[in-house]
């Protein structure tokens, strides 16, 4: 049986390895970082790409490895996440195209591609007929294709690409994190409007638009 002193670090490792945090503090800190990226992304774009690169590596590496091996040990998972995050963070800050590629891939894969693919399949009446492996495959292909195209555009259109990308990533993350922390603050998983409501979609788009306007016109460097 673990003593309270040894149980606390193990519990902390488990939370960060599985990305399930107790309390609201971690989520609020992440919301603040997301707001900074949303409204100051271009002015701090190297730092923004570093942060987004770390998060991308941290979150996506276990998804990729999950296709090949079954990871169960929290210490191993956390170590793998941190190493992948640091590699992606350094690469993203050092080479802008790499940072844009990783940011677009993660954003499209997590926020857009799944919804778009399911919407198309629903229109076709095929949502119950697809093999389990097909949707993740389509989502990854869409993410990689979008990432490649937009990364190429940074050569001629660096400022607009960075502004739109950081505003979108930051704006969507702010709302997503708010929806994650709200049940913690309220002490219940049921609240109105529910997370699936279009109101939250409009909130994400609203933050994105405001972030673009603030970055473009709010401050002159």
Backbone as a chain_set.jsonl record, in Angstrom:
{"seq": "XXXXXXXXXXXXXXXXXXXXXXXXXXXXXXXXXXXXXXXXXXXXXXXXXXXXXXXXXXXXXXXXXXXXXXXXXXXXXXXXXXXXXXXXXXXXXXXXXXXXXXXXXXXXXXXXXXXXXXXXXXXXXXXXXXXXXXXXXXXXXXXXXXXXXXXXXXXXXXXXXXXXXXXXXXXXXXXXXXXXXXXXXXXXXXXXXXXXXXXXXXXXXXXXXXXXXXXXXXXXX", "coords": {"N": [[0.845, -1.206, 0.0], [0.542, 2.167, -0.875], [2.13, 4.997, 0.634], [0.812, 8.245, 1.642], [2.7, 10.119, 0.821], [4.104, 8.915, -1.296], [2.043, 8.302, -2.967], [1.057, 10.663, -4.013], [2.906, 11.776, -6.045], [2.64, 9.651, -7.906], [-0.049, 9.825, -8.549], [-0.082, 12.309, -9.77], [1.557, 11.834, -12.009], [-0.071, 9.982, -13.318], [-2.288, 11.617, -13.963], [-1.17, 13.497, -15.788], [-0.18, 11.775, -17.709], [-2.471, 10.521, -18.701], [-3.935, 12.722, -19.304], [-6.058, 13.69, -17.76], [-7.158, 15.811, -15.59], [-7.403, 16.742, -12.149], [-9.507, 19.093, -10.579], [-9.619, 22.649, -11.423], [-7.425, 24.2, -12.026], [-5.231, 23.55, -13.83], [-6.556, 23.491, -16.307], [-7.45, 26.124, -16.485], [-5.052, 27.549, -16.633], [-4.161, 26.561, -19.12], [-6.183, 27.634, -20.718], [-5.592, 30.359, -20.542], [-3.112, 30.441, -21.855], [-4.003, 29.612, -24.387], [-5.636, 31.792, -25.062], [-3.7, 33.821, -25.293], [-2.27, 32.845, -27.507], [-4.323, 32.983, -29.397], [-4.829, 35.775, -29.632], [-2.35, 37.027, -29.784], [-0.812, 35.677, -31.55], [0.681, 36.1, -33.994], [2.552, 38.088, -33.371], [4.039, 36.793, -31.454], [4.939, 34.519, -32.814], [6.913, 32.499, -33.07], [7.131, 31.517, -30.469], [4.484, 30.768, -30.125], [4.232, 28.721, -32.056], [6.077, 26.943, -30.964], [4.794, 26.203, -28.556], [2.392, 25.096, -29.576], [3.516, 23.074, -31.122], [4.672, 21.47, -29.115], [2.372, 20.601, -27.743], [1.094, 19.241, -29.81], [2.925, 17.108, -30.386], [2.913, 15.913, -27.844], [0.252, 15.059, -27.519], [-0.378, 13.584, -29.837], [1.455, 11.508, -30.225], [0.926, 9.173, -28.702], [-1.416, 8.374, -29.848], [-0.593, 7.663, -32.417], [1.304, 5.633, -31.821], [-0.426, 3.885, -30.647], [-1.609, 2.451, -32.682], [0.137, 0.413, -33.113], [1.318, -0.635, -30.752], [0.41, -1.525, -27.37], [0.116, 0.666, -24.898], [0.387, 0.878, -21.457], [1.594, 1.526, -19.038], [1.84, 4.264, -16.951], [4.073, 5.87, -16.41], [5.818, 5.319, -18.54], [4.191, 6.195, -20.652], [3.965, 8.947, -20.05], [6.669, 9.735, -20.248], [7.206, 9.171, -22.964], [5.352, 10.913, -24.156], [6.339, 13.444, -23.294], [8.952, 13.499, -24.386], [8.356, 13.308, -27.158], [6.842, 15.639, -27.379], [8.768, 17.636, -26.784], [10.604, 17.281, -28.901], [8.983, 17.926, -31.127], [8.328, 20.535, -30.418], [10.817, 21.923, -30.455], [11.533, 21.529, -33.145], [9.404, 22.863, -34.365], [9.7, 25.53, -33.534], [12.179, 26.094, -34.619], [12.006, 25.681, -37.401], [9.789, 27.186, -39.381], [7.955, 26.178, -41.273], [7.718, 23.517, -40.502], [6.553, 23.835, -37.989], [4.101, 25.027, -38.731], [3.058, 22.971, -40.314], [2.709, 20.858, -38.396], [0.947, 22.115, -36.621], [-1.308, 22.647, -38.237], [-1.979, 20.054, -39.061], [-2.659, 18.804, -36.596], [-4.766, 20.481, -35.751], [-6.684, 20.325, -37.855], [-7.164, 17.565, -37.866], [-8.149, 17.085, -35.248], [-10.189, 18.982, -34.861], [-11.694, 19.509, -37.193], [-11.673, 17.555, -39.359], [-12.854, 15.057, -38.603], [-15.515, 15.768, -38.044], [-16.275, 16.787, -40.566], [-15.948, 14.535, -42.224], [-17.796, 12.738, -41.056], [-20.133, 14.177, -41.47], [-20.342, 14.182, -44.277], [-20.581, 11.416, -44.731], [-22.955, 10.945, -43.401], [-24.758, 12.393, -44.966], [-24.619, 10.815, -47.217], [-25.75, 8.574, -46.25], [-24.203, 6.542, -45.216], [-23.033, 6.231, -42.763], [-23.219, 4.128, -40.938], [-22.099, 2.031, -42.19], [-19.415, 1.94, -42.698], [-16.107, 0.551, -42.448], [-14.335, 0.081, -39.303], [-11.705, 1.062, -39.389], [-11.646, 2.957, -41.383], [-12.605, 5.635, -41.044], [-10.696, 6.912, -39.198], [-8.484, 6.727, -40.95], [-9.257, 8.332, -43.164], [-9.532, 10.775, -41.834], [-6.881, 11.267, -40.995], [-5.607, 11.447, -43.482], [-6.861, 13.727, -44.562], [-5.99, 15.607, -42.679], [-3.166, 15.528, -43.031], [-2.964, 16.262, -45.74], [-4.054, 18.873, -45.755], [-2.226, 20.079, -44.007], [0.181, 19.903, -45.455], [-0.357, 21.496, -47.749], [-0.919, 24.05, -46.621], [1.413, 24.548, -45.191], [3.199, 24.832, -47.316], [2.274, 27.239, -48.312], [3.273, 29.106, -46.561], [5.641, 30.127, -47.492], [5.16, 32.293, -49.229], [3.082, 33.603, -47.998], [3.368, 34.215, -45.204], [2.563, 35.896, -42.979], [-0.419, 36.115, -43.122], [-1.048, 33.35, -42.969], [0.0, 32.549, -40.458], [-1.439, 34.253, -38.752], [-4.183, 33.523, -39.174], [-4.028, 30.8, -38.554], [-3.049, 30.686, -35.842], [-5.036, 32.164, -34.57], [-7.278, 30.543, -35.02], [-6.515, 28.035, -33.87], [-5.993, 28.839, -31.203], [-8.492, 30.028, -30.546], [-10.397, 27.923, -30.855], [-9.346, 26.151, -28.965], [-9.687, 27.588, -26.566], [-12.513, 27.577, -26.192], [-12.997, 24.799, -26.187], [-11.518, 24.002, -23.933], [-12.849, 25.473, -22.0], [-15.327, 24.189, -22.02], [-14.485, 21.801, -21.014], [-13.616, 22.421, -18.427], [-15.861, 23.522, -17.269], [-17.829, 21.613, -16.214], [-16.342, 20.825, -13.976], [-16.21, 23.157, -12.461], [-18.915, 23.591, -12.02], [-19.681, 21.295, -10.776], [-21.132, 19.278, -11.924], [-21.975, 17.142, -14.686], [-23.898, 17.881, -16.408], [-25.095, 20.529, -18.201], [-26.383, 23.589, -19.609], [-26.244, 25.549, -22.59], [-25.709, 22.258, -24.044], [-22.481, 20.62, -24.742], [-22.579, 19.807, -27.429], [-24.083, 21.68, -28.701], [-24.814, 24.096, -31.266], [-24.226, 26.63, -30.516], [-21.771, 26.65, -29.226], [-20.102, 26.032, -31.321], [-20.373, 28.353, -32.866], [-19.223, 30.048, -30.999], [-16.572, 29.205, -31.017], [-15.878, 29.88, -33.667], [-16.334, 32.6, -33.46], [-14.35, 33.48, -31.605], [-12.158, 32.905, -33.212], [-12.467, 34.682, -35.407], [-12.393, 37.183, -34.075], [-9.837, 36.986, -32.995], [-8.284, 37.002, -35.359], [-8.843, 39.598, -36.3], [-7.891, 41.197, -34.178], [-5.155, 40.534, -34.19], [-4.456, 41.406, -36.732], [-5.251, 44.098, -36.958], [-5.204, 45.236, -34.43], [-2.788, 45.919, -33.121], [0.013, 47.68, -34.122], [3.112, 46.758, -35.222]], "CA": [[0.0, 0.0, 0.0], [1.341, 3.379, -0.992], [1.945, 6.058, 1.614], [0.342, 9.483, 0.999], [3.801, 10.843, 0.179], [4.442, 8.276, -2.569], [0.845, 8.249, -3.808], [0.835, 11.966, -4.662], [3.586, 11.833, -7.345], [2.056, 8.664, -8.819], [-1.324, 10.366, -9.011], [0.24, 13.402, -10.689], [2.022, 11.198, -13.247], [-1.254, 9.407, -13.962], [-3.101, 12.705, -14.526], [-0.529, 14.066, -16.97], [-0.059, 10.73, -18.731], [-3.792, 10.27, -19.292], [-4.53, 14.035, -19.602], [-7.296, 13.861, -17.001], [-6.674, 16.575, -14.451], [-8.337, 17.043, -11.081], [-9.591, 20.512, -10.314], [-9.73, 23.537, -12.579], [-6.242, 25.049, -12.177], [-4.471, 23.243, -15.05], [-7.358, 23.898, -17.457], [-7.48, 27.593, -16.54], [-3.732, 27.958, -17.163], [-4.149, 26.263, -20.547], [-7.061, 28.613, -21.365], [-4.853, 31.625, -20.642], [-2.135, 30.25, -22.943], [-4.772, 29.589, -25.638], [-6.046, 33.176, -25.344], [-2.517, 34.537, -25.771], [-2.025, 32.377, -28.879], [-5.405, 33.476, -30.245], [-4.789, 37.227, -29.846], [-0.978, 37.517, -29.965], [-0.12, 34.604, -32.249], [1.677, 36.508, -34.983], [3.62, 38.839, -32.703], [4.838, 35.813, -30.723], [4.639, 33.307, -33.563], [7.872, 31.429, -32.771], [6.717, 30.951, -29.19], [3.191, 30.105, -30.342], [4.489, 27.464, -32.755], [6.741, 26.062, -30.022], [3.768, 25.664, -27.65], [1.504, 24.226, -30.352], [4.304, 21.898, -31.479], [4.774, 20.604, -27.943], [1.059, 19.989, -27.497], [0.85, 18.277, -30.89], [3.721, 15.913, -30.12], [2.477, 15.331, -26.571], [-1.059, 14.412, -27.639], [-0.534, 12.715, -31.001], [2.379, 10.377, -30.267], [0.302, 7.954, -28.171], [-2.412, 7.945, -30.837], [0.146, 6.979, -33.487], [1.862, 4.383, -31.298], [-1.534, 3.001, -30.302], [-1.9, 1.566, -33.817], [1.138, -0.651, -33.199], [1.588, -1.25, -29.448], [-0.533, -1.196, -26.306], [0.817, 1.336, -23.804], [-0.432, 0.869, -20.239], [2.33, 2.075, -17.902], [1.714, 5.728, -16.97], [5.398, 6.491, -16.461], [6.278, 5.206, -19.923], [3.355, 7.067, -21.48], [4.345, 10.342, -19.792], [8.007, 9.945, -20.81], [7.065, 9.21, -24.423], [4.655, 12.164, -24.486], [7.218, 14.596, -23.064], [10.033, 13.466, -25.394], [7.764, 13.668, -28.454], [6.475, 17.052, -27.312], [9.972, 18.466, -26.87], [11.135, 17.191, -30.265], [8.106, 18.706, -32.01], [8.422, 21.949, -30.029], [12.084, 22.46, -30.963], [11.445, 21.56, -34.608], [8.415, 23.876, -34.757], [10.264, 26.863, -33.315], [13.36, 26.28, -35.462], [11.62, 25.695, -38.814], [8.404, 27.64, -39.377], [7.112, 25.269, -42.06], [7.447, 22.34, -39.67], [5.587, 24.26, -36.987], [2.799, 25.201, -39.378], [2.59, 21.635, -40.704], [2.231, 20.139, -37.213], [-0.219, 22.809, -36.068], [-2.459, 22.432, -39.126], [-2.349, 18.634, -38.986], [-3.349, 18.545, -35.331], [-6.019, 21.238, -35.708], [-7.649, 19.747, -38.8], [-7.495, 16.208, -37.417], [-8.918, 17.074, -34.006], [-11.318, 19.923, -34.811], [-12.468, 19.663, -38.425], [-11.776, 16.44, -40.298], [-13.811, 14.045, -38.151], [-16.859, 16.307, -38.266], [-16.546, 16.878, -42.006], [-16.095, 13.174, -42.753], [-19.052, 12.171, -40.573], [-21.217, 14.911, -42.127], [-20.453, 13.662, -45.648], [-21.086, 10.041, -44.66], [-24.367, 11.025, -43.007], [-25.501, 12.811, -46.16], [-24.662, 9.671, -48.132], [-26.41, 7.46, -45.586], [-23.219, 5.459, -45.097], [-22.308, 6.337, -41.501], [-23.24, 2.854, -40.212], [-21.612, 0.968, -43.063], [-17.979, 2.044, -42.955], [-15.244, -0.253, -41.574], [-13.816, 0.882, -38.183], [-10.407, 1.696, -39.674], [-11.713, 3.885, -42.502], [-12.746, 7.02, -40.603], [-9.38, 7.447, -38.795], [-7.618, 6.848, -42.123], [-9.687, 9.524, -43.907], [-9.221, 11.947, -41.003], [-5.444, 11.511, -41.055], [-5.283, 11.892, -44.836], [-7.299, 15.128, -44.659], [-5.086, 16.416, -41.864], [-1.849, 15.603, -43.671], [-3.081, 17.025, -46.989], [-4.215, 20.287, -45.403], [-0.976, 20.541, -43.413], [1.177, 20.056, -46.526], [-0.714, 22.644, -48.6], [-0.8, 25.32, -45.891], [2.838, 24.75, -44.904], [3.804, 25.362, -48.545], [1.842, 28.627, -48.499], [4.003, 30.02, -45.682], [6.749, 30.736, -48.231], [4.739, 33.58, -49.784], [2.011, 34.231, -47.212], [3.664, 33.873, -43.82], [1.745, 36.614, -41.997], [-1.813, 35.668, -43.05], [-1.127, 31.95, -42.527], [0.229, 32.495, -39.011], [-2.54, 34.936, -38.07], [-5.389, 32.696, -39.222], [-3.773, 29.535, -37.871], [-2.986, 30.855, -34.387], [-6.357, 32.601, -34.104], [-8.172, 29.374, -35.042], [-6.073, 27.06, -32.861], [-6.238, 29.413, -29.877], [-9.925, 30.224, -30.327], [-11.047, 26.624, -30.652], [-8.876, 25.592, -27.697], [-10.317, 28.31, -25.456], [-13.877, 27.069, -26.003], [-12.916, 23.387, -25.815], [-11.062, 23.926, -22.545], [-13.944, 25.992, -21.167], [-16.314, 23.118, -21.917], [-13.895, 20.759, -20.178], [-13.513, 22.857, -17.033], [-17.16, 23.948, -16.758], [-18.396, 20.624, -15.28], [-15.564, 20.828, -12.74], [-16.623, 24.328, -11.698], [-20.327, 23.464, -11.641], [-19.88, 20.079, -10.012], [-22.071, 18.404, -12.619], [-21.678, 16.946, -16.105], [-25.047, 18.343, -17.179], [-25.28, 21.979, -18.221], [-27.061, 24.069, -20.819], [-26.435, 24.569, -23.659], [-24.763, 21.132, -23.984], [-21.298, 20.792, -25.595], [-22.881, 19.553, -28.843], [-24.892, 22.773, -29.239], [-24.192, 24.963, -32.271], [-23.775, 27.858, -29.855], [-20.334, 26.531, -28.963], [-19.436, 26.129, -32.625], [-20.306, 29.783, -33.181], [-18.265, 30.65, -30.071], [-15.233, 28.901, -31.551], [-15.678, 30.719, -34.857], [-16.269, 33.99, -33.002], [-13.002, 33.713, -31.084], [-11.231, 32.884, -34.349], [-12.615, 35.941, -36.152], [-11.89, 38.278, -33.241], [-8.384, 36.824, -32.933], [-7.726, 37.471, -36.633], [-8.975, 41.064, -36.354], [-6.987, 41.792, -33.19], [-3.778, 40.37, -34.658], [-4.223, 42.158, -37.968], [-5.486, 45.543, -36.845], [-5.194, 45.72, -33.057], [-1.513, 46.513, -32.748], [0.985, 47.863, -35.216], [4.496, 46.547, -34.761]], "C": [[0.874, 1.247, 0.0], [1.062, 4.329, 0.171], [1.432, 7.297, 0.901], [1.442, 10.225, 0.257], [4.152, 10.251, -1.183], [3.256, 8.237, -3.515], [0.648, 9.536, -4.589], [1.577, 12.084, -5.992], [3.008, 10.856, -8.36], [0.74, 9.163, -9.393], [-1.1, 11.485, -10.025], [0.708, 12.857, -12.032], [0.841, 10.64, -14.029], [-2.089, 10.485, -14.64], [-2.479, 13.241, -15.806], [-0.368, 13.035, -18.075], [-1.377, 10.515, -19.452], [-4.527, 11.555, -19.663], [-5.929, 14.16, -19.002], [-6.916, 14.505, -15.683], [-7.78, 16.806, -13.427], [-8.322, 18.539, -10.801], [-9.526, 21.339, -11.59], [-8.429, 24.251, -12.915], [-5.505, 24.814, -13.497], [-5.228, 23.716, -16.282], [-7.395, 25.416, -17.604], [-6.156, 28.135, -17.071], [-3.676, 27.718, -18.67], [-5.057, 27.22, -21.312], [-6.353, 29.954, -21.549], [-3.83, 31.557, -21.774], [-2.843, 30.276, -24.296], [-5.227, 30.987, -26.03], [-4.878, 33.998, -25.88], [-2.203, 34.144, -27.207], [-3.065, 32.949, -29.831], [-5.229, 34.952, -30.606], [-3.399, 37.792, -30.097], [-0.142, 36.55, -30.802], [0.954, 35.058, -33.213], [2.84, 37.243, -34.331], [4.573, 37.898, -31.965], [4.856, 34.476, -31.469], [5.646, 32.179, -33.332], [7.488, 30.72, -31.466], [5.403, 30.194, -29.335], [3.382, 28.764, -31.034], [5.198, 26.461, -31.847], [5.722, 25.392, -29.101], [2.853, 24.686, -28.385], [2.231, 22.949, -30.757], [4.43, 20.93, -30.318], [3.461, 19.878, -27.691], [0.752, 18.931, -28.557], [1.629, 16.987, -30.659], [3.244, 15.167, -28.887], [1.189, 14.532, -26.728], [-1.113, 13.37, -28.743], [0.339, 11.469, -30.969], [1.725, 9.099, -29.759], [-0.785, 7.445, -29.107], [-1.733, 7.146, -31.943], [0.68, 5.628, -33.0], [0.769, 3.376, -30.959], [-1.957, 2.083, -31.435], [-0.992, 0.327, -33.821], [1.37, -1.382, -31.871], [0.562, -0.769, -28.434], [0.247, -0.621, -25.121], [-0.099, 1.397, -22.58], [0.262, 1.511, -19.046], [2.353, 3.601, -17.977], [3.061, 6.427, -17.053], [5.964, 6.45, -17.882], [5.503, 6.149, -20.834], [3.77, 8.518, -21.31], [5.702, 10.654, -20.396], [7.942, 10.066, -22.328], [6.4, 10.511, -24.854], [5.6, 13.368, -24.383], [8.329, 14.646, -24.11], [9.496, 13.874, -26.763], [7.386, 15.14, -28.489], [7.669, 17.97, -27.461], [10.571, 18.449, -28.268], [10.309, 18.05, -31.213], [8.176, 20.198, -31.692], [9.678, 22.592, -30.604], [12.05, 22.573, -32.485], [10.503, 22.667, -35.078], [8.96, 25.289, -34.607], [11.418, 27.142, -34.259], [13.0, 26.437, -36.93], [10.123, 26.004, -38.889], [7.493, 26.679, -40.129], [6.763, 24.012, -41.279], [6.406, 22.675, -38.612], [4.197, 24.417, -37.548], [2.219, 23.847, -39.76], [1.999, 20.893, -39.51], [0.972, 20.774, -36.642], [-1.462, 22.561, -36.915], [-2.93, 20.984, -39.049], [-3.16, 18.346, -37.724], [-4.707, 19.231, -35.288], [-7.075, 20.618, -36.612], [-8.104, 18.374, -38.324], [-8.425, 16.227, -36.222], [-10.199, 17.896, -34.089], [-12.213, 19.914, -36.037], [-12.733, 18.358, -39.163], [-12.809, 15.398, -39.886], [-15.242, 14.508, -38.404], [-17.236, 16.367, -39.732], [-16.803, 15.489, -42.591], [-17.426, 12.559, -42.327], [-20.245, 12.858, -41.225], [-21.448, 14.389, -43.543], [-21.046, 12.268, -45.643], [-22.563, 10.016, -44.268], [-25.232, 11.431, -44.194], [-25.653, 11.646, -47.14], [-25.395, 8.472, -47.532], [-25.503, 6.276, -45.342], [-22.561, 5.412, -43.718], [-22.265, 5.03, -40.712], [-22.621, 1.701, -41.008], [-20.11, 0.982, -43.276], [-17.193, 1.144, -41.996], [-14.64, 0.631, -40.474], [-12.531, 1.638, -38.507], [-10.515, 2.854, -40.66], [-11.787, 5.34, -42.056], [-11.424, 7.596, -40.094], [-8.428, 7.639, -39.97], [-7.954, 8.107, -42.918], [-9.32, 10.786, -43.147], [-7.735, 12.283, -41.077], [-5.011, 11.994, -42.434], [-5.674, 13.356, -45.022], [-6.362, 16.042, -43.877], [-3.731, 16.604, -42.505], [-1.893, 16.43, -44.95], [-3.193, 18.522, -46.705], [-2.916, 20.855, -44.841], [0.078, 20.793, -44.482], [0.902, 21.311, -47.351], [-0.465, 23.959, -47.873], [0.654, 25.593, -45.509], [3.564, 25.308, -46.122], [3.473, 26.842, -48.741], [2.624, 29.608, -47.627], [5.158, 30.713, -46.39], [6.383, 32.131, -48.722], [3.76, 34.328, -48.884], [2.187, 33.94, -45.723], [2.707, 34.56, -42.847], [0.292, 36.145, -41.982], [-1.976, 34.226, -42.58], [-0.998, 31.865, -41.009], [-0.947, 33.123, -38.26], [-3.784, 34.051, -38.028], [-5.198, 31.41, -38.414], [-3.786, 29.698, -36.352], [-4.322, 31.325, -33.819], [-7.318, 31.417, -34.02], [-7.794, 28.377, -33.953], [-6.372, 27.588, -31.459], [-7.715, 29.542, -29.57], [-10.664, 28.931, -30.059], [-10.635, 26.02, -29.306], [-9.511, 26.275, -26.494], [-11.694, 27.734, -25.159], [-13.848, 25.61, -25.569], [-12.488, 23.215, -24.362], [-12.122, 24.433, -21.585], [-15.004, 24.914, -20.954], [-15.794, 21.96, -21.063], [-13.912, 21.151, -18.709], [-14.876, 23.213, -16.431], [-17.803, 22.904, -15.839], [-17.653, 20.566, -13.95], [-16.008, 21.979, -11.846], [-18.053, 24.201, -11.188], [-20.591, 22.249, -10.764], [-20.877, 19.124, -10.619], [-21.686, 18.294, -14.079], [-22.786, 17.473, -17.003], [-25.168, 19.856, -17.069], [-25.88, 22.377, -19.559], [-26.442, 25.384, -21.267], [-25.375, 23.476, -23.605], [-23.589, 21.346, -24.937], [-21.565, 20.598, -27.081], [-23.669, 20.684, -29.496], [-24.111, 23.604, -30.254], [-23.701, 26.272, -31.673], [-22.266, 27.813, -29.624], [-19.52, 26.529, -30.25], [-19.29, 27.585, -33.037], [-19.331, 30.504, -32.254], [-16.837, 30.409, -30.547], [-14.921, 29.789, -32.749], [-15.567, 32.188, -34.466], [-14.909, 34.341, -32.449], [-11.989, 33.776, -32.223], [-11.268, 34.207, -35.1], [-12.05, 37.109, -35.357], [-10.368, 38.201, -33.133], [-7.698, 37.314, -34.199], [-7.736, 38.998, -36.688], [-8.01, 41.745, -35.385], [-5.538, 41.695, -33.669], [-3.475, 41.243, -35.866], [-4.277, 43.656, -37.757], [-5.31, 46.101, -35.44], [-3.932, 46.451, -32.679], [-0.61, 46.592, -33.967], [2.378, 47.701, -34.654], [5.402, 47.624, -35.32]], "O": [[1.822, 1.36, 0.777], [-0.072, 4.455, 0.633], [1.588, 7.412, -0.315], [1.205, 10.865, -0.768], [4.461, 10.988, -2.12], [3.432, 8.148, -4.73], [0.13, 9.512, -5.705], [0.961, 12.455, -6.991], [2.893, 11.184, -9.541], [0.444, 8.954, -10.569], [-1.829, 11.599, -11.01], [0.302, 13.359, -13.08], [0.758, 10.8, -15.247], [-2.55, 10.296, -15.766], [-3.175, 13.422, -16.805], [-0.413, 13.381, -19.256], [-1.404, 10.345, -20.671], [-5.603, 11.509, -20.259], [-6.854, 14.663, -19.639], [-6.418, 13.843, -14.773], [-8.936, 17.034, -13.782], [-7.266, 19.172, -10.788], [-9.397, 20.803, -12.69], [-8.325, 24.854, -13.983], [-5.189, 25.768, -14.207], [-4.632, 24.276, -17.202], [-7.375, 25.934, -18.72], [-6.141, 29.073, -17.868], [-3.199, 28.572, -19.417], [-4.74, 27.587, -22.444], [-6.498, 30.604, -22.584], [-3.696, 32.498, -22.556], [-2.35, 30.886, -25.244], [-5.207, 31.332, -27.211], [-5.045, 34.782, -26.815], [-1.904, 35.003, -28.036], [-2.733, 33.354, -30.946], [-5.452, 35.34, -31.753], [-3.272, 38.919, -30.573], [1.088, 36.596, -30.768], [2.034, 34.467, -33.255], [3.994, 37.036, -34.708], [5.769, 38.172, -31.862], [4.795, 33.418, -30.843], [5.269, 31.009, -33.393], [7.519, 29.493, -31.376], [5.22, 29.124, -28.753], [2.764, 27.773, -30.645], [4.95, 25.259, -31.944], [5.766, 24.181, -28.886], [2.57, 23.593, -27.894], [1.645, 21.866, -30.743], [4.312, 19.717, -30.496], [3.45, 18.67, -27.452], [0.22, 17.865, -28.249], [1.061, 15.897, -30.727], [3.176, 13.938, -28.882], [1.045, 13.458, -26.145], [-1.819, 12.37, -28.609], [0.011, 10.473, -31.613], [1.949, 8.033, -30.333], [-1.053, 6.245, -29.165], [-2.223, 6.096, -32.357], [0.531, 4.611, -33.678], [0.999, 2.167, -30.978], [-2.589, 1.053, -31.197], [-1.312, -0.682, -34.451], [1.59, -2.593, -31.855], [-0.073, 0.269, -28.62], [0.955, -1.351, -24.427], [-1.218, 1.903, -22.656], [-0.407, 1.994, -18.132], [2.835, 4.167, -18.958], [3.179, 7.468, -17.7], [6.523, 7.436, -18.361], [6.086, 6.821, -21.686], [3.915, 9.246, -22.293], [5.883, 11.715, -20.993], [8.553, 10.962, -22.91], [6.838, 11.142, -25.816], [5.646, 14.206, -25.283], [8.619, 15.709, -24.659], [10.108, 14.691, -27.452], [7.581, 15.813, -29.5], [7.604, 18.969, -28.178], [11.0, 19.487, -28.772], [10.859, 18.812, -32.008], [8.092, 21.031, -32.595], [9.614, 23.68, -31.175], [12.479, 23.578, -33.051], [10.776, 23.333, -36.077], [8.711, 26.148, -35.453], [11.628, 28.286, -34.664], [13.615, 27.237, -37.635], [9.293, 25.179, -38.506], [6.383, 26.395, -39.679], [5.648, 23.5, -41.379], [5.486, 21.894, -38.367], [3.219, 23.998, -36.928], [1.031, 23.597, -39.557], [0.897, 20.353, -39.606], [0.044, 20.077, -36.231], [-2.54, 22.296, -36.383], [-4.13, 20.717, -38.981], [-4.217, 17.718, -37.784], [-5.69, 18.639, -34.843], [-8.215, 20.408, -36.199], [-9.292, 18.058, -38.374], [-9.393, 15.466, -36.179], [-11.194, 17.548, -33.454], [-13.385, 20.277, -35.938], [-13.867, 18.075, -39.55], [-13.56, 14.907, -40.728], [-16.074, 13.753, -38.907], [-18.363, 16.044, -40.109], [-17.749, 15.29, -43.354], [-18.108, 11.931, -43.137], [-21.255, 12.214, -41.506], [-22.586, 14.178, -43.963], [-21.918, 11.961, -46.456], [-23.326, 9.175, -44.742], [-26.312, 10.877, -44.402], [-26.679, 11.509, -47.805], [-25.634, 7.477, -48.216], [-25.963, 5.137, -45.267], [-21.627, 4.637, -43.514], [-21.364, 4.84, -39.895], [-22.618, 0.553, -40.563], [-19.582, 0.114, -43.971], [-17.587, 0.995, -40.839], [-14.452, 1.827, -40.697], [-12.288, 2.719, -37.971], [-9.585, 3.654, -40.772], [-11.107, 6.194, -42.626], [-11.051, 8.689, -40.521], [-7.653, 8.595, -39.995], [-7.06, 8.862, -43.302], [-8.85, 11.757, -43.739], [-7.368, 13.451, -41.206], [-4.142, 12.859, -42.542], [-4.903, 14.139, -45.578], [-5.988, 17.115, -44.35], [-3.199, 17.714, -42.525], [-0.978, 17.208, -45.223], [-2.514, 19.335, -47.332], [-2.542, 21.983, -45.161], [0.793, 21.793, -44.421], [1.812, 22.095, -47.621], [0.131, 24.879, -48.434], [1.083, 26.746, -45.502], [4.444, 26.158, -45.985], [4.284, 27.603, -49.268], [2.643, 30.806, -47.91], [5.613, 31.768, -45.948], [7.197, 33.051, -48.642], [3.622, 35.547, -48.993], [1.259, 33.471, -45.063], [2.108, 33.905, -41.994], [-0.205, 35.799, -40.911], [-2.932, 33.91, -41.872], [-1.79, 31.192, -40.351], [-1.397, 32.585, -37.248], [-4.371, 33.852, -36.964], [-6.094, 30.986, -37.684], [-4.455, 28.938, -35.652], [-4.701, 30.933, -32.715], [-8.083, 31.301, -33.062], [-8.654, 27.924, -33.198], [-6.934, 26.876, -30.627], [-8.155, 29.211, -28.469], [-11.471, 28.854, -29.133], [-11.462, 25.45, -28.595], [-9.839, 25.615, -25.508], [-12.01, 27.438, -24.006], [-14.597, 25.22, -24.674], [-13.036, 22.378, -23.644], [-12.283, 23.897, -20.488], [-15.516, 24.746, -19.848], [-16.578, 21.226, -20.461], [-14.187, 20.321, -17.843], [-15.029, 23.207, -15.21], [-18.287, 23.271, -14.768], [-18.255, 20.29, -12.913], [-16.164, 21.814, -10.636], [-18.374, 24.637, -10.083], [-21.616, 22.182, -10.085], [-21.415, 18.257, -9.93], [-21.136, 19.233, -14.654], [-22.633, 17.509, -18.224], [-25.325, 20.397, -15.974], [-25.882, 21.599, -20.513], [-26.144, 26.244, -20.438], [-24.253, 23.732, -23.167], [-23.683, 22.168, -25.849], [-20.855, 21.164, -27.912], [-23.9, 20.66, -30.704], [-22.902, 23.792, -30.12], [-22.855, 26.947, -32.26], [-21.571, 28.813, -29.804], [-18.373, 26.976, -30.262], [-18.23, 28.007, -33.498], [-18.68, 31.463, -32.667], [-15.995, 31.305, -30.485], [-13.842, 30.376, -32.838], [-14.797, 32.938, -35.066], [-14.36, 35.391, -32.782], [-11.073, 34.598, -32.203], [-10.224, 34.788, -35.395], [-11.314, 37.934, -35.899], [-9.687, 39.226, -33.175], [-6.655, 37.965, -34.132], [-6.745, 39.615, -37.079], [-7.385, 42.749, -35.727], [-4.781, 42.661, -33.564], [-2.366, 41.759, -36.004], [-3.46, 44.401, -38.3], [-5.269, 47.319, -35.268], [-3.979, 47.477, -32.002], [-0.508, 45.64, -34.741], [2.779, 48.409, -33.73], [6.603, 47.623, -35.049]]}, "num_chains": 1, "name": "protein.A"}
